[in-house]
Amino acid sequence: MIRALFVLFGLVELLFPDQLVRVLTRIAYEDGSEMTAKSWMTTATRVEGAVFLYLGLRGLCRGSDEDE
């Protein structure tokens, strides 16, 4: 289950990094709507998404191999 969540969250980070950062900033800070992210934040979010996607898919593939 956690592996599937890694894959899902990784995809969201890869496809919609700016929107995700905007939503999480609004959730995390009281005045989040007034804050702006640095220019490198989009790239960092995509890299994190790629890592999550890789780890999730790797875990899912290994999990199915172990079942056989």
ROKE-112622 format. One line per field, with one value per residue (C-alpha): residue in one letter; y, x, z. Coordinates in nm, 4 decimals. Example, Ala and Ser with C-alpha at 12.3 -4.5 7.8 and 13.67 -1.06 7.14 Angstrom:
2
r = c(A  S)
y = c(-0.4500  -0.1060)
x = c(1.2300  1.3670)
z = c(0.7800  0.7140)
This chain:
68
r = c(M  I  R  A  L  F  V  L  F  G  L  V  E  L  L  F  P  D  Q  L  V  R  V  L  T  R  I  A  Y  E  D  G  S  E  M  T  A  K  S  W  M  T  T  A  T  R  V  E  G  A  V  F  L  Y  L  G  L  R  G  L  C  R  G  S  D  E  D  E)
y = c(0.0000  0.2466  0.1683  0.2611  0.5900  0.6618  0.6074  0.8253  1.1102  1.0868  1.1261  1.4272  1.5878  1.5239  1.6436  1.9309  2.0642  2.4298  2.3538  2.1063  2.3541  2.6227  2.3977  2.2617  2.6119  2.7308  2.4314  2.4594  2.8336  3.0715  3.3326  3.0820  3.2654  3.5606  3.3509  3.2727  2.9803  3.0230  2.9525  2.6284  2.4810  2.3443  2.1513  2.0200  1.9041  1.7217  1.5517  1.4398  1.3111  1.1119  0.9556  0.8668  0.7205  0.5145  0.3819  0.3041  0.1212  -0.0638  -0.1752  -0.2818  -0.4847  -0.6495  -0.7200  -0.9067  -1.1021  -1.2166  -1.3426  -1.5787)
x = c(0.0000  0.2765  0.4553  0.1469  0.1248  0.4887  0.4098  0.0986  0.2674  0.5722  0.3502  0.1746  0.5112  0.6404  0.3302  0.2081  0.5020  0.3956  0.0382  0.1526  0.3992  0.1298  -0.1241  0.1221  0.2501  -0.1049  -0.1607  0.1682  0.1783  -0.0797  0.0053  0.0919  -0.1049  0.1335  0.4499  0.6209  0.8517  1.2067  1.2660  1.4537  1.1613  0.9921  1.3048  1.3544  0.9927  1.0272  1.3499  1.1817  0.8869  1.1193  1.2885  0.9531  0.8318  1.1486  1.1386  0.7686  0.7927  1.1046  0.9258  0.6171  0.8244  1.0275  0.7125  0.5572  0.8802  0.8858  0.5276  0.6099)
z = c(0.0000  0.0921  -0.2338  -0.4342  -0.2408  -0.3252  -0.6939  -0.6793  -0.4926  -0.7198  -1.0251  -0.8740  -0.7958  -1.1471  -1.3299  -1.1095  -0.9033  -0.8892  -0.7879  -0.5216  -0.3693  -0.3674  -0.1918  0.0641  0.1419  0.2083  0.4371  0.6251  0.6976  0.8386  0.5752  0.3039  0.0375  0.0693  0.0293  -0.2995  -0.3634  -0.4908  -0.8594  -0.7895  -0.5958  -0.9091  -1.0065  -0.6531  -0.6398  -0.9709  -0.8579  -0.5360  -0.7395  -0.9647  -0.6612  -0.5030  -0.8317  -0.8733  -0.5169  -0.5355  -0.8663  -0.7550  -0.4388  -0.6294  -0.8766  -0.6013  -0.4026  -0.6956  -0.7530  -0.3918  -0.4153  -0.7026)
